[in-house]
Amino acid sequence: MIMLILGHDSSVKFFNTLLHGLDVTSIIRMDISPVEEILVLVQTFILCWLIGVCIAGIHNVSFNKKS
């Protein structure tokens, strides 16, 4: 949605800045379907949840050590 609002050129500038100068011009697609958008949101949620579980597990293990 944001890419549609910003347009191709602004999206490329944003991602080039975000990725420290990596040229993303050839890999940016503007024709993303609503189904793909929903799948990306679900995948992002799952990935962030898994990262949170790993961080929580490391935190719990590190604070449960008996000295």
N, C-alpha and C positions, 0 to 999 in steps of 0.2 A: 504494500500500500504506500509506504513512504517513497519507494522508488518511483511509483507512478506520479506522486506529488512533486518530487524533486526533478524528475527527468533523468535522461541517460547521462548527460554531461556532469551534473551535480552529483549523481550517484557514483560515477567513476572517480571524481575528485574526492568524495568522502571516503571511499574504500581505499584509494591510493594513500590518503593521509593516515587512515586507520592501520594500514598494513605497512607503514613506513616506506612508502615509495614504490612498493611492488605494483607493477602495471597490471591492472585488472580489466583493461579495456576489452580484451579478447574473450573474457569469460563472463562478463556481465550480460545477463539476459533480461529483457524488459517484458517479454511475453510469458509471464508466469500465471498459470491458471489458479483459480480459487482453491481447488483441491490440493495443489502443490503448496499453497500458502498454509493451509490447515495442517498438512503433513509436516511442514517445517516447524510450525508452532508446537505440535505434539512431540516431534523429535527433540526439539530444543528443551522442552519441559522434562522429558525423560533423561536427557543427558545431564541437565543441571541437577535433577534429583539424584542421579547416580553419583555425581561429584559430591553433593552434599552428604550422601550416605558414607562415602569414603572418608571425607573430612571428619564426620561425626565418629566413625569407627576408629580412626587414628587418634582423635581427641580422647575418646573413652579408654582406649588401650593405654595411652600415655599417662592418664590421670589415675588409673587403677593399679599401677605398679606399686608394690609394697617395697619400701626401702629399709 
